[in-house]
Amino acid sequence: MSRRCELTGKGAQVGHKVSHSNIKTKRRFLPNLCNVTLISDALNRNVRLRVSTNALKSVDHRGGLDAFLLKASADELSPKAVELKRQIEKKLAAAS
């Protein structure tokens, strides 16, 4: 399983650990990922995703999972999230 957020695409970064004597050694900065269950209002069901805590904050700020997915571009979303976005758009188009 990759260490990548399914909503924002945030992944591991590479940097240096710097000691007191200024010796630099390579290290990885991993995103803070959580397994969460989000509710889709348009689809009337729960969705399990592996997202970063930063993405959870963004989902809450934008007004829920549906609003976040509709505003997000498809290239940064995971295949599972792109499929959810397509289903939500289809459901909202049928309702209109």
C-alpha positions in Angstrom: 0.0 0.0 0.0 1.5 3.3 -1.0 1.9 6.1 1.5 -0.2 8.6 -0.5 -3.3 10.5 0.4 -6.3 9.5 -1.8 -7.7 13.0 -1.9 -4.8 15.4 -2.1 -2.1 13.2 -3.6 0.3 14.1 -0.8 3.1 11.6 -0.6 6.4 11.0 1.1 9.1 13.7 0.8 12.9 13.3 1.1 15.2 15.5 3.2 18.1 15.6 5.6 18.3 14.8 9.3 20.9 17.3 10.6 22.8 16.4 13.7 24.3 18.8 16.3 27.6 18.5 14.5 25.9 19.4 11.2 26.2 15.9 9.6 23.4 15.4 7.1 21.9 12.0 6.5 19.0 11.2 4.2 15.5 10.6 5.7 11.9 10.5 4.6 9.1 12.7 5.8 5.9 10.6 5.6 2.4 12.1 5.5 0.1 11.7 8.5 -2.4 9.2 6.9 -5.6 8.0 8.6 -8.2 5.4 7.6 -11.5 7.3 7.7 -15.1 6.7 6.8 -16.6 9.8 5.0 -20.3 10.2 4.2 -21.4 11.1 0.7 -24.7 13.0 0.8 -25.4 12.6 -2.9 -24.8 8.8 -3.0 -26.3 8.3 0.5 -23.6 5.9 1.6 -20.3 5.7 3.5 -16.9 5.7 1.8 -13.7 4.4 3.3 -10.6 6.3 2.3 -6.9 6.6 3.4 -6.4 10.4 3.7 -4.0 12.8 5.4 -5.2 14.8 8.3 -4.6 17.9 6.2 -7.1 16.6 3.7 -9.7 15.9 6.4 -9.4 19.6 7.4 -9.9 20.6 3.8 -12.9 18.4 3.3 -14.5 19.9 6.4 -13.7 23.4 5.2 -15.2 22.9 1.7 -18.4 21.5 3.1 -18.1 17.8 2.9 -16.8 15.0 0.7 -19.1 15.8 -2.3 -18.1 19.5 -2.4 -14.4 18.6 -2.1 -14.5 16.0 -4.9 -16.5 18.2 -7.3 -13.9 21.0 -6.8 -10.8 18.8 -7.0 -9.0 18.1 -10.2 -8.9 14.4 -11.3 -5.1 14.2 -11.8 -4.4 14.5 -8.0 -7.1 12.1 -6.9 -6.7 8.3 -6.6 -8.6 6.1 -9.0 -11.1 5.2 -6.3 -11.7 8.9 -5.6 -12.0 9.7 -9.4 -14.7 7.0 -9.6 -16.6 8.5 -6.6 -16.4 11.9 -8.3 -17.8 10.5 -11.5 -20.7 8.8 -9.6 -21.5 12.0 -7.7 -21.5 14.1 -10.9 -23.8 11.5 -12.6 -26.2 11.5 -9.6 -26.4 15.3 -9.4 -26.9 15.6 -13.1 -29.8 13.1 -12.9 -31.4 15.0 -10.0 -31.3 18.3 -11.9 
